[in-house]
Amino acid sequence: MMSDGRGLHTLICAGKWRVGPTSALARTFADARVRHRNEAGMEEEKDVFEEIAEFNQRYLQLVRRLLCEDADRARAILGISNELAIRLVTMTPAQLERLADNGELVCRLRADAMPGRA
């Protein structure tokens, strides 16, 4: 997690979050490092984009598993089309890795799934 997480939260809640090539937030993410403990318990730093790629890989694995177990239910949960579901299930491991490593999260928050929505 970024050390200035409260600042990011303030920007988002105040409606001042602007992401563009010259935004302060974009520069912050470009230089950010993430601290966590590795398997041996040693603290190490990882680039934010490495963390995003790892998250994306795990998310895509989960999506494929859900689609293989119950495609109709998974599509409803994920809010994706049948065409996208087929494409995700038929992608090669190399294609999935490229998709995961694009520098952006592959998942999106769905407004219709937010708490308090009717």
N, CA, C and O atoms as CSV, one atom per row, in Angstrom:
chain,resi,resn,atom,element,x,y,z
A,1,MET,N,N,0.842,-1.178,0.000
A,1,MET,CA,C,0.000,0.000,0.000
A,1,MET,C,C,0.882,1.235,0.000
A,1,MET,O,O,1.951,1.250,0.612
A,2,MET,N,N,0.434,2.251,-0.680
A,2,MET,CA,C,1.206,3.482,-0.769
A,2,MET,C,C,1.281,4.159,0.588
A,2,MET,O,O,0.339,4.095,1.378
A,3,SER,N,N,2.400,4.805,0.852
A,3,SER,CA,C,2.557,5.469,2.140
A,3,SER,C,C,1.642,6.678,2.275
A,3,SER,O,O,1.313,7.078,3.392
A,4,ASP,N,N,1.226,7.267,1.155
A,4,ASP,CA,C,0.342,8.422,1.222
A,4,ASP,C,C,-1.096,8.024,0.907
A,4,ASP,O,O,-1.812,8.770,0.238
A,5,GLY,N,N,-1.522,6.862,1.379
A,5,GLY,CA,C,-2.860,6.350,1.101
A,5,GLY,C,C,-3.959,7.294,1.533
A,5,GLY,O,O,-4.988,7.395,0.865
A,6,ARG,N,N,-3.754,7.997,2.657
A,6,ARG,CA,C,-4.773,8.949,3.107
A,6,ARG,C,C,-4.926,10.086,2.109
A,6,ARG,O,O,-6.036,10.566,1.880
A,7,GLY,N,N,-3.823,10.517,1.516
A,7,GLY,CA,C,-3.892,11.573,0.508
A,7,GLY,C,C,-4.669,11.133,-0.718
A,7,GLY,O,O,-5.461,11.899,-1.266
A,8,LEU,N,N,-4.445,9.906,-1.147
A,8,LEU,CA,C,-5.179,9.361,-2.282
A,8,LEU,C,C,-6.655,9.273,-1.949
A,8,LEU,O,O,-7.500,9.645,-2.764
A,9,HIS,N,N,-6.978,8.781,-0.750
A,9,HIS,CA,C,-8.372,8.682,-0.322
A,9,HIS,C,C,-9.027,10.055,-0.335
A,9,HIS,O,O,-10.168,10.192,-0.777
A,10,THR,N,N,-8.319,11.075,0.144
A,10,THR,CA,C,-8.849,12.436,0.153
A,10,THR,C,C,-9.113,12.925,-1.260
A,10,THR,O,O,-10.152,13.531,-1.522
A,11,LEU,N,N,-8.183,12.668,-2.177
A,11,LEU,CA,C,-8.373,13.081,-3.569
A,11,LEU,C,C,-9.609,12.434,-4.179
A,11,LEU,O,O,-10.399,13.095,-4.853
A,12,ILE,N,N,-9.770,11.142,-3.938
A,12,ILE,CA,C,-10.903,10.423,-4.508
A,12,ILE,C,C,-12.205,10.944,-3.922
A,12,ILE,O,O,-13.141,11.246,-4.663
A,13,CYS,N,N,-12.274,11.054,-2.600
A,13,CYS,CA,C,-13.509,11.478,-1.944
A,13,CYS,C,C,-13.860,12.927,-2.258
A,13,CYS,O,O,-15.039,13.282,-2.269
A,14,ALA,N,N,-12.878,13.759,-2.508
A,14,ALA,CA,C,-13.138,15.159,-2.827
A,14,ALA,C,C,-13.462,15.357,-4.302
A,14,ALA,O,O,-13.744,16.476,-4.731
A,15,GLY,N,N,-13.422,14.278,-5.080
A,15,GLY,CA,C,-13.713,14.381,-6.501
A,15,GLY,C,C,-12.613,15.068,-7.287
A,15,GLY,O,O,-12.862,15.585,-8.376
A,16,LYS,N,N,-11.398,15.082,-6.752
A,16,LYS,CA,C,-10.287,15.767,-7.416
A,16,LYS,C,C,-9.314,14.788,-8.053
A,16,LYS,O,O,-8.208,15.178,-8.427
A,17,TRP,N,N,-9.698,13.541,-8.182
A,17,TRP,CA,C,-8.804,12.529,-8.729
A,17,TRP,C,C,-8.797,12.645,-10.236
A,17,TRP,O,O,-9.801,12.360,-10.889
A,18,ARG,N,N,-7.683,13.059,-10.788
A,18,ARG,CA,C,-7.528,13.176,-12.232
A,18,ARG,C,C,-6.341,12.314,-12.632
A,18,ARG,O,O,-5.219,12.553,-12.185
A,19,VAL,N,N,-6.578,11.327,-13.461
A,19,VAL,CA,C,-5.488,10.474,-13.904
A,19,VAL,C,C,-5.186,10.803,-15.354
A,19,VAL,O,O,-6.031,10.628,-16.231
A,20,GLY,N,N,-4.020,11.264,-15.589
A,20,GLY,CA,C,-3.565,11.589,-16.927
A,20,GLY,C,C,-2.060,11.507,-16.947
A,20,GLY,O,O,-1.437,11.310,-15.903
A,21,PRO,N,N,-1.464,11.655,-18.108
A,21,PRO,CA,C,-0.017,11.487,-18.195
A,21,PRO,C,C,0.774,12.483,-17.363
A,21,PRO,O,O,1.919,12.204,-17.008
A,22,THR,N,N,0.193,13.642,-17.038
A,22,THR,CA,C,0.947,14.642,-16.281
A,22,THR,C,C,0.413,14.835,-14.869
A,22,THR,O,O,0.898,15.701,-14.141
A,23,SER,N,N,-0.576,14.045,-14.471
A,23,SER,CA,C,-1.159,14.248,-13.147
A,23,SER,C,C,-0.184,13.844,-12.053
A,23,SER,O,O,0.672,12.981,-12.246
A,24,ALA,N,N,-0.331,14.478,-10.912
A,24,ALA,CA,C,0.513,14.150,-9.765
A,24,ALA,C,C,0.302,12.702,-9.356
A,24,ALA,O,O,1.248,12.022,-8.958
A,25,LEU,N,N,-0.940,12.224,-9.453
A,25,LEU,CA,C,-1.228,10.841,-9.087
A,25,LEU,C,C,-0.504,9.877,-10.018
A,25,LEU,O,O,0.048,8.875,-9.563
A,26,ALA,N,N,-0.502,10.170,-11.312
A,26,ALA,CA,C,0.200,9.310,-12.263
A,26,ALA,C,C,1.688,9.274,-11.949
A,26,ALA,O,O,2.307,8.212,-12.003
A,27,ARG,N,N,2.271,10.435,-11.620
A,27,ARG,CA,C,3.693,10.465,-11.269
A,27,ARG,C,C,3.946,9.696,-9.979
A,27,ARG,O,O,4.963,9.014,-9.850
A,28,THR,N,N,3.027,9.803,-9.025
A,28,THR,CA,C,3.177,9.082,-7.764
A,28,THR,C,C,3.183,7.584,-8.013
A,28,THR,O,O,4.028,6.865,-7.480
A,29,PHE,N,N,2.237,7.110,-8.826
A,29,PHE,CA,C,2.188,5.683,-9.123
A,29,PHE,C,C,3.423,5.233,-9.884
A,29,PHE,O,O,3.913,4.124,-9.667
A,30,ALA,N,N,3.928,6.066,-10.763
A,30,ALA,CA,C,5.096,5.692,-11.552
A,30,ALA,C,C,6.316,5.479,-10.667
A,30,ALA,O,O,7.173,4.655,-10.985
A,31,ASP,N,N,6.405,6.212,-9.562
A,31,ASP,CA,C,7.559,6.111,-8.677
A,31,ASP,C,C,7.303,5.259,-7.428
A,31,ASP,O,O,8.212,5.030,-6.630
A,32,ALA,N,N,6.086,4.803,-7.268
A,32,ALA,CA,C,5.715,4.138,-6.016
A,32,ALA,C,C,6.360,2.763,-5.888
A,32,ALA,O,O,6.593,2.061,-6.873
A,33,ARG,N,N,6.633,2.414,-4.665
A,33,ARG,CA,C,7.129,1.081,-4.325
A,33,ARG,C,C,6.189,0.517,-3.273
A,33,ARG,O,O,5.624,1.258,-2.468
A,34,VAL,N,N,6.033,-0.764,-3.286
A,34,VAL,CA,C,5.132,-1.414,-2.347
A,34,VAL,C,C,5.962,-2.288,-1.422
A,34,VAL,O,O,6.774,-3.097,-1.871
A,35,ARG,N,N,5.747,-2.114,-0.122
A,35,ARG,CA,C,6.473,-2.930,0.859
A,35,ARG,C,C,5.587,-4.075,1.320
A,35,ARG,O,O,4.404,-3.886,1.604
A,36,HIS,N,N,6.159,-5.242,1.389
A,36,HIS,CA,C,5.443,-6.386,1.927
A,36,HIS,C,C,6.463,-7.412,2.393
A,36,HIS,O,O,7.661,-7.276,2.146
A,37,ARG,N,N,5.981,-8.414,3.055
A,37,ARG,CA,C,6.874,-9.463,3.539
A,37,ARG,C,C,6.842,-10.636,2.570
A,37,ARG,O,O,5.775,-11.090,2.159
A,38,ASN,N,N,8.032,-11.122,2.212
A,38,ASN,CA,C,8.101,-12.278,1.333
A,38,ASN,C,C,7.916,-13.556,2.143
A,38,ASN,O,O,7.664,-13.502,3.347
A,39,GLU,N,N,8.041,-14.702,1.486
A,39,GLU,CA,C,7.805,-15.987,2.149
A,39,GLU,C,C,8.734,-16.210,3.342
A,39,GLU,O,O,8.351,-16.874,4.304
A,40,ALA,N,N,9.930,-15.672,3.290
A,40,ALA,CA,C,10.893,-15.846,4.376
A,40,ALA,C,C,10.692,-14.831,5.489
A,40,ALA,O,O,11.451,-14.822,6.458
A,41,GLY,N,N,9.681,-13.973,5.366
A,41,GLY,CA,C,9.422,-12.980,6.397
A,41,GLY,C,C,10.257,-11.721,6.253
A,41,GLY,O,O,10.200,-10.831,7.102
A,42,MET,N,N,11.028,-11.646,5.186
A,42,MET,CA,C,11.864,-10.476,4.954
A,42,MET,C,C,11.053,-9.418,4.217
A,42,MET,O,O,10.316,-9.723,3.279
A,43,GLU,N,N,11.200,-8.176,4.654
A,43,GLU,CA,C,10.497,-7.087,3.989
A,43,GLU,C,C,11.212,-6.769,2.682
A,43,GLU,O,O,12.439,-6.683,2.637
A,44,GLU,N,N,10.435,-6.596,1.625
A,44,GLU,CA,C,11.016,-6.242,0.338
A,44,GLU,C,C,10.103,-5.239,-0.360
A,44,GLU,O,O,8.941,-5.069,0.008
A,45,GLU,N,N,10.645,-4.593,-1.357
A,45,GLU,CA,C,9.872,-3.614,-2.111
A,45,GLU,C,C,9.524,-4.186,-3.474
A,45,GLU,O,O,10.306,-4.924,-4.074
A,46,LYS,N,N,8.346,-3.836,-3.947
A,46,LYS,CA,C,7.940,-4.217,-5.287
A,46,LYS,C,C,7.370,-2.991,-5.970
A,46,LYS,O,O,6.747,-2.141,-5.334
A,47,ASP,N,N,7.582,-2.913,-7.228
A,47,ASP,CA,C,6.997,-1.854,-8.034
A,47,ASP,C,C,5.486,-2.042,-8.043
A,47,ASP,O,O,5.002,-3.173,-8.078
A,48,VAL,N,N,4.744,-0.955,-8.013
A,48,VAL,CA,C,3.285,-1.013,-8.017
A,48,VAL,C,C,2.790,-1.783,-9.234
A,48,VAL,O,O,1.822,-2.537,-9.140
A,49,PHE,N,N,3.441,-1.602,-10.363
A,49,PHE,CA,C,2.993,-2.270,-11.573
A,49,PHE,C,C,3.231,-3.779,-11.514
A,49,PHE,O,O,2.489,-4.541,-12.132
A,50,GLU,N,N,4.250,-4.218,-10.782
A,50,GLU,CA,C,4.439,-5.651,-10.550
A,50,GLU,C,C,3.287,-6.191,-9.712
A,50,GLU,O,O,2.777,-7.281,-9.972
A,51,GLU,N,N,2.883,-5.423,-8.708
A,51,GLU,CA,C,1.759,-5.830,-7.866
A,51,GLU,C,C,0.468,-5.896,-8.681
A,51,GLU,O,O,-0.331,-6.817,-8.505
A,52,ILE,N,N,0.261,-4.925,-9.570
A,52,ILE,CA,C,-0.927,-4.934,-10.420
A,52,ILE,C,C,-0.916,-6.166,-11.314
A,52,ILE,O,O,-1.946,-6.822,-11.471
A,53,ALA,N,N,0.223,-6.487,-11.897
A,53,ALA,CA,C,0.323,-7.662,-12.768
A,53,ALA,C,C,0.010,-8.942,-11.994
A,53,ALA,O,O,-0.699,-9.812,-12.500
A,54,GLU,N,N,0.530,-9.064,-10.776
A,54,GLU,CA,C,0.245,-10.247,-9.954
A,54,GLU,C,C,-1.235,-10.322,-9.604
A,54,GLU,O,O,-1.834,-11.396,-9.664
A,55,PHE,N,N,-1.829,-9.187,-9.237
A,55,PHE,CA,C,-3.259,-9.153,-8.933
A,55,PHE,C,C,-4.060,-9.578,-10.160
A,55,PHE,O,O,-4.971,-10.400,-10.059
A,56,ASN,N,N,-3.719,-9.014,-11.316
A,56,ASN,CA,C,-4.428,-9.348,-12.549
A,56,ASN,C,C,-4.333,-10.833,-12.871
A,56,ASN,O,O,-5.320,-11.444,-13.279
A,57,GLN,N,N,-3.154,-11.415,-12.691
A,57,GLN,CA,C,-2.990,-12.844,-12.972
A,57,GLN,C,C,-3.902,-13.676,-12.078
A,57,GLN,O,O,-4.562,-14.601,-12.551
A,58,ARG,N,N,-3.939,-13.353,-10.802
A,58,ARG,CA,C,-4.805,-14.098,-9.879
A,58,ARG,C,C,-6.282,-13.882,-10.211
A,58,ARG,O,O,-7.078,-14.820,-10.173
A,59,TYR,N,N,-6.638,-12.647,-10.534
A,59,TYR,CA,C,-8.021,-12.331,-10.883
A,59,TYR,C,C,-8.438,-13.092,-12.144
A,59,TYR,O,O,-9.527,-13.663,-12.188
A,60,LEU,N,N,-7.587,-13.102,-13.159
A,60,LEU,CA,C,-7.920,-13.808,-14.396
A,60,LEU,C,C,-8.034,-15.312,-14.170
A,60,LEU,O,O,-8.876,-15.962,-14.789
A,61,GLN,N,N,-7.212,-15.868,-13.303
A,61,GLN,CA,C,-7.335,-17.289,-12.961
A,61,GLN,C,C,-8.679,-17.562,-12.304
A,61,GLN,O,O,-9.341,-18.548,-12.626
A,62,LEU,N,N,-9.083,-16.691,-11.384
A,62,LEU,CA,C,-10.374,-16.843,-10.719
A,62,LEU,C,C,-11.511,-16.724,-11.725
A,62,LEU,O,O,-12.448,-17.522,-11.695
A,63,VAL,N,N,-11.441,-15.746,-12.609
A,63,VAL,CA,C,-12.479,-15.551,-13.624
A,63,VAL,C,C,-12.615,-16.797,-14.487
A,63,VAL,O,O,-13.726,-17.267,-14.733
A,64,ARG,N,N,-11.498,-17.328,-14.942
A,64,ARG,CA,C,-11.554,-18.537,-15.783
A,64,ARG,C,C,-12.144,-19.714,-15.018
A,64,ARG,O,O,-12.933,-20.482,-15.568
A,65,ARG,N,N,-11.766,-19.858,-13.752
A,65,ARG,CA,C,-12.323,-20.955,-12.952
A,65,ARG,C,C,-13.830,-20.803,-12.798
A,65,ARG,O,O,-14.574,-21.769,-12.969
A,66,LEU,N,N,-14.286,-19.586,-12.473
A,66,LEU,CA,C,-15.723,-19.340,-12.342
A,66,LEU,C,C,-16.449,-19.641,-13.643
A,66,LEU,O,O,-17.506,-20.271,-13.633
A,67,LEU,N,N,-15.891,-19.196,-14.762
A,67,LEU,CA,C,-16.523,-19.421,-16.061
A,67,LEU,C,C,-16.582,-20.898,-16.416
A,67,LEU,O,O,-17.551,-21.352,-17.024
A,68,CYS,N,N,-15.560,-21.649,-16.043
A,68,CYS,CA,C,-15.553,-23.086,-16.342
A,68,CYS,C,C,-16.527,-23.850,-15.457
A,68,CYS,O,O,-17.092,-24.854,-15.891
A,69,GLU,N,N,-16.734,-23.393,-14.224
A,69,GLU,CA,C,-17.639,-24.085,-13.303
A,69,GLU,C,C,-19.100,-23.806,-13.616
A,69,GLU,O,O,-19.911,-24.732,-13.621
A,70,ASP,N,N,-19.455,-22.554,-13.875
A,70,ASP,CA,C,-20.842,-22.178,-14.167
A,70,ASP,C,C,-20.817,-20.869,-14.950
A,70,ASP,O,O,-20.839,-19.783,-14.372
A,71,ALA,N,N,-20.769,-20.991,-16.271
A,71,ALA,CA,C,-20.570,-19.828,-17.140
A,71,ALA,C,C,-21.671,-18.787,-16.984
A,71,ALA,O,O,-21.381,-17.592,-16.918
A,72,ASP,N,N,-22.924,-19.215,-16.925
A,72,ASP,CA,C,-24.024,-18.249,-16.830
A,72,ASP,C,C,-23.960,-17.454,-15.532
A,72,ASP,O,O,-24.097,-16.230,-15.536
A,73,ARG,N,N,-23.754,-18.151,-14.436
A,73,ARG,CA,C,-23.666,-17.464,-13.138
A,73,ARG,C,C,-22.444,-16.547,-13.091
A,73,ARG,O,O,-22.525,-15.422,-12.597
A,74,ALA,N,N,-21.319,-17.030,-13.604
A,74,ALA,CA,C,-20.092,-16.230,-13.603
A,74,ALA,C,C,-20.264,-14.961,-14.431
A,74,ALA,O,O,-19.830,-13.886,-14.017
A,75,ARG,N,N,-20.893,-15.081,-15.597
A,75,ARG,CA,C,-21.110,-13.896,-16.433
A,75,ARG,C,C,-21.981,-12.874,-15.714
A,75,ARG,O,O,-21.747,-11.670,-15.818
A,76,ALA,N,N,-22.988,-13.356,-14.981
A,76,ALA,CA,C,-23.860,-12.442,-14.231
A,76,ALA,C,C,-23.093,-11.767,-13.095
A,76,ALA,O,O,-23.230,-10.563,-12.879
A,77,ILE,N,N,-22.296,-12.536,-12.377
A,77,ILE,CA,C,-21.509,-11.990,-11.267
A,77,ILE,C,C,-20.494,-10.968,-11.775
A,77,ILE,O,O,-20.321,-9.900,-11.187
A,78,LEU,N,N,-19.829,-11.315,-12.874
A,78,LEU,CA,C,-18.763,-10.471,-13.407
A,78,LEU,C,C,-19.281,-9.322,-14.269
A,78,LEU,O,O,-18.572,-8.342,-14.497
A,79,GLY,N,N,-20.511,-9.446,-14.742
A,79,GLY,CA,C,-21.073,-8.408,-15.607
A,79,GLY,C,C,-20.407,-8.363,-16.970
A,79,GLY,O,O,-20.168,-7.285,-17.514
A,80,ILE,N,N,-20.104,-9.544,-17.529
A,80,ILE,CA,C,-19.439,-9.597,-18.832
A,80,ILE,C,C,-20.327,-10.290,-19.855
A,80,ILE,O,O,-21.234,-11.046,-19.505
A,81,SER,N,N,-20.052,-10.022,-21.105
A,81,SER,CA,C,-20.825,-10.618,-22.196
A,81,SER,C,C,-20.384,-12.054,-22.443
A,81,SER,O,O,-19.329,-12.485,-21.976
A,82,ASN,N,N,-21.204,-12.781,-23.179
A,82,ASN,CA,C,-20.866,-14.148,-23.555
A,82,ASN,C,C,-19.602,-14.163,-24.416
A,82,ASN,O,O,-18.757,-15.046,-24.267
A,83,GLU,N,N,-19.475,-13.191,-25.314
A,83,GLU,CA,C,-18.305,-13.114,-26.190
A,83,GLU,C,C,-17.018,-12.924,-25.387
A,83,GLU,O,O,-16.009,-13.573,-25.662
A,84,LEU,N,N,-17.056,-12.039,-24.402
A,84,LEU,CA,C,-15.877,-11.820,-23.571
A,84,LEU,C,C,-15.569,-13.062,-22.740
A,84,LEU,O,O,-14.404,-13.420,-22.567
A,85,ALA,N,N,-16.597,-13.714,-22.231
A,85,ALA,CA,C,-16.397,-14.939,-21.449
A,85,ALA,C,C,-15.694,-15.998,-22.292
A,85,ALA,O,O,-14.744,-16.632,-21.832
A,86,ILE,N,N,-16.158,-16.189,-23.517
A,86,ILE,CA,C,-15.538,-17.177,-24.407
A,86,ILE,C,C,-14.088,-16.800,-24.685
A,86,ILE,O,O,-13.199,-17.651,-24.673
A,87,ARG,N,N,-13.866,-15.530,-24.933
A,87,ARG,CA,C,-12.501,-15.082,-25.224
A,87,ARG,C,C,-11.570,-15.322,-24.037
A,87,ARG,O,O,-10.441,-15.776,-24.221
A,88,LEU,N,N,-12.029,-15.023,-22.829
A,88,LEU,CA,C,-11.196,-15.227,-21.639
A,88,LEU,C,C,-10.873,-16.698,-21.422
A,88,LEU,O,O,-9.748,-17.041,-21.057
A,89,VAL,N,N,-11.848,-17.564,-21.645
A,89,VAL,CA,C,-11.638,-18.999,-21.419
A,89,VAL,C,C,-10.710,-19.597,-22.471
A,89,VAL,O,O,-9.994,-20.557,-22.186
A,90,THR,N,N,-10.711,-19.048,-23.675
A,90,THR,CA,C,-9.919,-19.633,-24.757
A,90,THR,C,C,-8.547,-18.990,-24.936
A,90,THR,O,O,-7.788,-19.403,-25.812
A,91,MET,N,N,-8.218,-17.994,-24.131
A,91,MET,CA,C,-6.903,-17.355,-24.250
A,91,MET,C,C,-5.801,-18.309,-23.808
A,91,MET,O,O,-5.987,-19.113,-22.894
A,92,THR,N,N,-4.656,-18.209,-24.467
A,92,THR,CA,C,-3.497,-19.014,-24.091
A,92,THR,C,C,-2.859,-18.409,-22.837
A,92,THR,O,O,-3.115,-17.251,-22.509
A,93,PRO,N,N,-2.036,-19.186,-22.139
A,93,PRO,CA,C,-1.339,-18.624,-20.974
A,93,PRO,C,C,-0.503,-17.387,-21.326
A,93,PRO,O,O,-0.435,-16.445,-20.536
A,94,ALA,N,N,0.123,-17.382,-22.488
A,94,ALA,CA,C,0.922,-16.220,-22.897
A,94,ALA,C,C,0.033,-14.995,-23.114
A,94,ALA,O,O,0.412,-13.885,-22.742
A,95,GLN,N,N,-1.139,-15.187,-23.711
A,95,GLN,CA,C,-2.068,-14.076,-23.917
A,95,GLN,C,C,-2.573,-13.538,-22.582
A,95,GLN,O,O,-2.684,-12.325,-22.398
A,96,LEU,N,N,-2.878,-14.438,-21.654
A,96,LEU,CA,C,-3.326,-14.013,-20.327
A,96,LEU,C,C,-2.241,-13.232,-19.605
A,96,LEU,O,O,-2.525,-12.243,-18.930
A,97,GLU,N,N,-1.002,-13.677,-19.746
A,97,GLU,CA,C,0.104,-12.976,-19.097
A,97,GLU,C,C,0.267,-11.570,-19.667
A,97,GLU,O,O,0.498,-10.619,-18.920
A,98,ARG,N,N,0.149,-11.434,-20.990
A,98,ARG,CA,C,0.245,-10.100,-21.603
A,98,ARG,C,C,-0.893,-9.205,-21.133
A,98,ARG,O,O,-0.686,-8.024,-20.854
A,99,LEU,N,N,-2.094,-9.768,-21.046
A,99,LEU,CA,C,-3.240,-8.995,-20.570
A,99,LEU,C,C,-3.024,-8.549,-19.125
A,99,LEU,O,O,-3.308,-7.403,-18.776
A,100,ALA,N,N,-2.522,-9.453,-18.289
A,100,ALA,CA,C,-2.291,-9.147,-16.875
A,100,ALA,C,C,-1.200,-8.102,-16.696
A,100,ALA,O,O,-1.219,-7.339,-15.730
A,101,ASP,N,N,-0.261,-8.066,-17.613
A,101,ASP,CA,C,0.915,-7.209,-17.478
A,101,ASP,C,C,0.776,-5.892,-18.237
A,101,ASP,O,O,1.781,-5.306,-18.641
A,102,ASN,N,N,-0.456,-5.418,-18.437
A,102,ASN,CA,C,-0.662,-4.203,-19.232
A,102,ASN,C,C,-0.535,-2.912,-18.423
A,102,ASN,O,O,-0.648,-1.823,-18.987
A,103,GLY,N,N,-0.304,-3.013,-17.117
A,103,GLY,CA,C,-0.126,-1.821,-16.292
A,103,GLY,C,C,-1.407,-1.243,-15.724
A,103,GLY,O,O,-1.367,-0.260,-14.984
A,104,GLU,N,N,-2.548,-1.841,-16.058
A,104,GLU,CA,C,-3.839,-1.392,-15.540
A,104,GLU,C,C,-4.568,-2.582,-14.939
A,104,GLU,O,O,-4.350,-3.724,-15.341
A,105,LEU,N,N,-5.434,-2.307,-13.976
A,105,LEU,CA,C,-6.260,-3.375,-13.427
A,105,LEU,C,C,-7.220,-3.865,-14.496
A,105,LEU,O,O,-7.803,-3.061,-15.224
A,106,VAL,N,N,-7.390,-5.183,-14.597
A,106,VAL,CA,C,-8.310,-5.731,-15.593
A,106,VAL,C,C,-9.732,-5.809,-15.061
A,106,VAL,O,O,-10.663,-6.052,-15.829
A,107,CYS,N,N,-9.919,-5.609,-13.763
A,107,CYS,CA,C,-11.270,-5.622,-13.201
A,107,CYS,C,C,-11.735,-4.187,-12.980
A,107,CYS,O,O,-10.930,-3.265,-12.851
A,108,ARG,N,N,-13.030,-4.029,-12.941
A,108,ARG,CA,C,-13.624,-2.714,-12.710
A,108,ARG,C,C,-14.672,-2.835,-11.621
A,108,ARG,O,O,-15.317,-3.876,-11.489
A,109,LEU,N,N,-14.847,-1.782,-10.843
A,109,LEU,CA,C,-15.932,-1.750,-9.868
A,109,LEU,C,C,-17.229,-1.514,-10.616
A,109,LEU,O,O,-17.289,-0.693,-11.531
A,110,ARG,N,N,-18.254,-2.230,-10.227
A,110,ARG,CA,C,-19.558,-2.076,-10.862
A,110,ARG,C,C,-20.448,-1.245,-9.959
A,110,ARG,O,O,-20.673,-1.603,-8.803
A,111,ALA,N,N,-20.952,-0.144,-10.478
A,111,ALA,CA,C,-21.805,0.750,-9.693
A,111,ALA,C,C,-23.074,0.043,-9.238
A,111,ALA,O,O,-23.581,0.318,-8.151
A,112,ASP,N,N,-23.594,-0.868,-10.065
A,112,ASP,CA,C,-24.832,-1.555,-9.698
A,112,ASP,C,C,-24.636,-2.569,-8.579
A,112,ASP,O,O,-25.612,-3.057,-8.009
A,113,ALA,N,N,-23.390,-2.890,-8.260
A,113,ALA,CA,C,-23.110,-3.846,-7.191
A,113,ALA,C,C,-22.678,-3.162,-5.896
A,113,ALA,O,O,-22.371,-3.835,-4.912
A,114,MET,N,N,-22.653,-1.846,-5.891
A,114,MET,CA,C,-22.212,-1.105,-4.713
A,114,MET,C,C,-23.240,-1.223,-3.593
A,114,MET,O,O,-24.441,-1.214,-3.863
A,115,PRO,N,N,-22.795,-1.333,-2.347
A,115,PRO,CA,C,-23.733,-1.390,-1.221
A,115,PRO,C,C,-24.622,-0.148,-1.190
A,115,PRO,O,O,-24.182,0.959,-1.500
A,116,GLY,N,N,-25.864,-0.356,-0.815
A,116,GLY,CA,C,-26.793,0.754,-0.713
A,116,GLY,C,C,-27.533,1.055,-1.996
A,116,GLY,O,O,-28.384,1.944,-2.035
A,117,ARG,N,N,-27.210,0.309,-3.059
A,117,ARG,CA,C,-27.914,0.508,-4.331
A,117,ARG,C,C,-29.104,-0.424,-4.389
A,117,ARG,O,O,-29.015,-1.575,-3.959
A,118,ALA,N,N,-30.209,0.052,-4.910
A,118,ALA,CA,C,-31.410,-0.779,-5.018
A,118,ALA,C,C,-31.512,-1.392,-6.383
A,118,ALA,O,O,-32.461,-2.126,-6.661
